[in-house]
Amino acid sequence: MKNRFNMLYNPVKTWQNIKKRNFTIPQVYFRLLLVMALLPPLFGFIGAVYSGWRIGDEPPVKLTWESALGIAIVAYIAILLAAYVYSRFIHWMAKTYGSKASLADCFALVSYSCIPLFLVSVFSAYPLLWMDLLLTLLAIAYSVRLLFLGTPIMMDIDEDKAFFFSNSIITVGLVLVVGGLAISVLFWANGVGPMFTR
């Protein structure tokens, strides 16, 4: 619990502590991911059902609670699976950069780097497009910073290699995001999509 928030204001020392403690994948799931991954679906559900999205002076667009609940459950499972898949890609790339990091190290790197993104999702309970966009961009920037600080420590490589490795990790992350969006579009096109109240 302590490492979750230490990561925000003392990231280098926190990364060193995580590396020293040598967490396993189940430990990272139970210590961090199972709880933090609940935040985006939970607050997204609240925002979609009770507050709704508003553009200009239009009345808010809301989802039915059944539709929002289904999407929230799928999103939660997707976050838990995506973190593992992402860490597998990082582990596969690690040899290229001379790293002997374990899969658990890669999983911890992914999971702890995403803490700002999990926390910023609290604001989706009251969706305000400009504010959510601005705060999400700030959270992405801070997550990238955490990734760049954590890569040399968790992967046990020098700063120069870590810089290029971090860029590769971000590239793979972007590819996974685009893939996830494509899968969502396929589901929506085949009738498995949100149900709006208006």
C-alpha positions as CSV (number, residue, x, y, z in Angstrom):
1,M,0.0,0.0,0.0
2,K,2.8,2.4,0.9
3,N,4.6,1.9,-2.4
4,R,1.5,3.0,-4.3
5,F,1.7,6.6,-3.1
6,N,5.5,6.8,-2.5
7,M,5.8,6.3,-6.3
8,L,4.2,9.7,-6.8
9,Y,6.6,11.8,-4.8
10,N,9.8,9.7,-4.4
11,P,9.9,7.4,-7.5
12,V,13.6,6.5,-7.6
13,K,13.7,5.3,-4.1
14,T,10.4,3.5,-4.5
15,W,11.7,1.7,-7.6
16,Q,14.8,0.7,-5.7
17,N,12.6,-0.7,-2.9
18,I,10.4,-2.6,-5.3
19,K,13.5,-4.1,-7.1
20,K,15.0,-5.1,-3.7
21,R,11.8,-6.8,-2.5
22,N,11.7,-8.9,-5.7
23,F,7.9,-9.2,-5.9
24,T,6.3,-12.1,-7.7
25,I,3.5,-11.5,-10.3
26,P,0.8,-12.7,-7.8
27,Q,2.2,-10.3,-5.2
28,V,2.0,-7.4,-7.6
29,Y,-1.6,-8.4,-8.5
30,F,-2.7,-8.6,-4.8
31,R,-0.6,-5.6,-3.5
32,L,-1.5,-3.2,-6.3
33,L,-3.3,-4.2,-9.5
34,L,-6.5,-5.8,-8.2
35,V,-7.4,-2.7,-6.3
36,M,-6.0,0.0,-8.6
37,A,-7.5,-1.5,-11.8
38,L,-10.9,-1.2,-10.2
39,L,-10.7,2.6,-10.2
40,P,-11.2,3.3,-14.0
41,P,-14.2,1.0,-14.5
42,L,-15.8,2.0,-11.2
43,F,-15.6,5.8,-11.7
44,G,-16.3,5.4,-15.4
45,F,-19.5,3.5,-14.5
46,I,-20.6,6.2,-12.1
47,G,-19.9,8.9,-14.7
48,A,-21.6,7.1,-17.5
49,V,-24.8,6.2,-15.6
50,Y,-25.3,9.1,-13.2
51,S,-23.5,12.1,-14.6
52,G,-23.4,11.5,-18.3
53,W,-21.2,13.2,-20.9
54,R,-22.2,16.7,-22.0
55,I,-21.0,18.5,-25.1
56,G,-21.8,22.2,-25.1
57,D,-25.4,23.0,-24.1
58,E,-26.7,19.6,-25.1
59,P,-28.4,17.4,-22.4
60,P,-26.0,14.8,-21.0
61,V,-25.7,11.4,-22.7
62,K,-25.9,8.5,-20.3
63,L,-25.7,4.8,-20.5
64,T,-28.1,2.3,-19.0
65,W,-26.7,0.8,-15.8
66,E,-26.8,-2.7,-17.3
67,S,-24.8,-1.6,-20.3
68,A,-22.3,0.4,-18.2
69,L,-21.9,-2.5,-15.8
70,G,-21.1,-5.0,-18.6
71,I,-18.6,-2.5,-20.1
72,A,-17.0,-1.9,-16.6
73,I,-16.6,-5.7,-15.9
74,V,-15.0,-6.2,-19.3
75,A,-12.7,-3.2,-18.8
76,Y,-11.6,-4.5,-15.4
77,I,-10.7,-7.9,-16.8
78,A,-9.0,-6.3,-19.8
79,I,-6.8,-4.1,-17.6
80,L,-5.7,-7.1,-15.6
81,L,-4.9,-9.2,-18.7
82,A,-3.3,-6.3,-20.6
83,A,-0.8,-5.6,-17.8
84,Y,0.4,-9.2,-18.0
85,V,0.5,-9.3,-21.8
86,Y,2.4,-6.0,-21.9
87,S,4.9,-7.3,-19.4
88,R,5.4,-10.4,-21.6
89,F,6.4,-8.1,-24.5
90,I,8.8,-6.2,-22.3
91,H,10.4,-9.4,-21.0
92,W,10.8,-10.6,-24.6
93,M,12.5,-7.3,-25.6
94,A,14.7,-7.3,-22.5
95,K,17.3,-9.6,-24.0
96,T,17.9,-7.1,-26.9
97,Y,19.0,-4.5,-24.4
98,G,21.2,-6.9,-22.3
99,S,18.7,-7.2,-19.4
100,K,18.3,-10.3,-17.4
101,A,15.2,-9.0,-15.6
102,S,12.5,-11.5,-14.7
103,L,9.0,-11.5,-16.0
104,A,7.9,-10.4,-12.5
105,D,10.2,-7.3,-12.7
106,C,8.7,-6.4,-16.1
107,F,5.2,-6.8,-14.6
108,A,6.0,-4.6,-11.6
109,L,7.4,-2.0,-14.0
110,V,4.2,-1.9,-16.0
111,S,1.9,-2.0,-13.0
112,Y,3.6,0.7,-10.9
113,S,4.2,3.0,-13.9
114,C,0.4,3.1,-14.4
115,I,-0.4,4.4,-10.9
116,P,-1.1,8.0,-12.2
117,L,-3.4,6.7,-14.9
118,F,-5.4,4.7,-12.3
119,L,-5.7,7.7,-10.0
120,V,-6.7,10.2,-12.6
121,S,-9.7,8.0,-13.5
122,V,-11.4,9.3,-10.3
123,F,-12.3,12.4,-12.3
124,S,-14.4,10.4,-14.8
125,A,-17.1,10.2,-12.1
126,Y,-18.1,13.6,-13.3
127,P,-17.2,13.7,-17.0
128,L,-16.1,17.1,-18.1
129,L,-14.4,16.7,-21.5
130,W,-11.8,19.5,-21.3
131,M,-10.8,18.8,-17.7
132,D,-10.6,15.0,-18.2
133,L,-8.5,15.4,-21.3
134,L,-6.1,17.8,-19.6
135,L,-5.8,15.7,-16.4
136,T,-5.3,12.5,-18.5
137,L,-2.5,14.1,-20.5
138,L,-0.8,15.1,-17.3
139,A,-1.2,11.5,-15.9
140,I,0.2,10.0,-19.1
141,A,3.2,12.4,-18.9
142,Y,3.8,11.4,-15.3
143,S,3.4,7.7,-16.1
144,V,6.0,8.0,-18.9
145,R,8.4,9.8,-16.4
146,L,7.9,6.9,-13.9
147,L,8.6,4.4,-16.7
148,F,11.8,6.2,-17.7
149,L,13.0,6.4,-14.1
150,G,12.0,2.8,-13.4
151,T,13.5,1.1,-16.5
152,P,17.2,1.2,-15.6
153,I,16.4,0.1,-12.0
154,M,14.0,-2.7,-12.7
155,M,15.7,-3.9,-15.8
156,D,19.2,-3.6,-14.3
157,I,20.7,-1.8,-17.3
158,D,22.6,1.4,-17.8
159,E,20.9,4.8,-18.4
160,D,21.7,4.9,-22.2
161,K,20.2,1.5,-22.9
162,A,17.3,2.2,-20.6
163,F,16.4,5.3,-22.6
164,F,16.0,3.3,-25.8
165,F,14.4,0.5,-24.0
166,S,11.8,2.9,-22.4
167,N,11.0,4.2,-25.9
168,S,10.5,0.7,-27.1
169,I,8.2,0.0,-24.2
170,I,6.1,3.1,-25.0
171,T,5.9,2.0,-28.7
172,V,4.6,-1.4,-27.8
173,G,2.1,0.2,-25.4
174,L,0.8,2.4,-28.2
175,V,0.4,-0.6,-30.4
176,L,-1.5,-2.5,-27.7
177,V,-3.8,0.5,-27.2
178,V,-4.6,0.7,-30.9
179,G,-5.2,-3.0,-31.0
180,G,-7.6,-2.7,-28.0
181,L,-9.5,0.1,-29.8
182,A,-9.8,-2.0,-32.9
183,I,-11.2,-4.9,-30.9
184,S,-13.7,-2.6,-29.3
185,V,-14.8,-1.3,-32.7
186,L,-15.3,-4.9,-33.9
187,F,-17.5,-5.7,-30.8
188,W,-19.5,-2.5,-31.3
189,A,-20.0,-3.2,-35.0
190,N,-21.4,-6.6,-34.1
191,G,-24.0,-5.4,-31.7
192,V,-22.0,-5.7,-28.4
193,G,-21.9,-2.1,-27.5
194,P,-23.2,0.5,-25.1
195,M,-26.9,1.2,-24.7
196,F,-27.8,4.9,-24.3
197,T,-30.7,6.3,-22.3
198,R,-31.3,8.9,-25.0
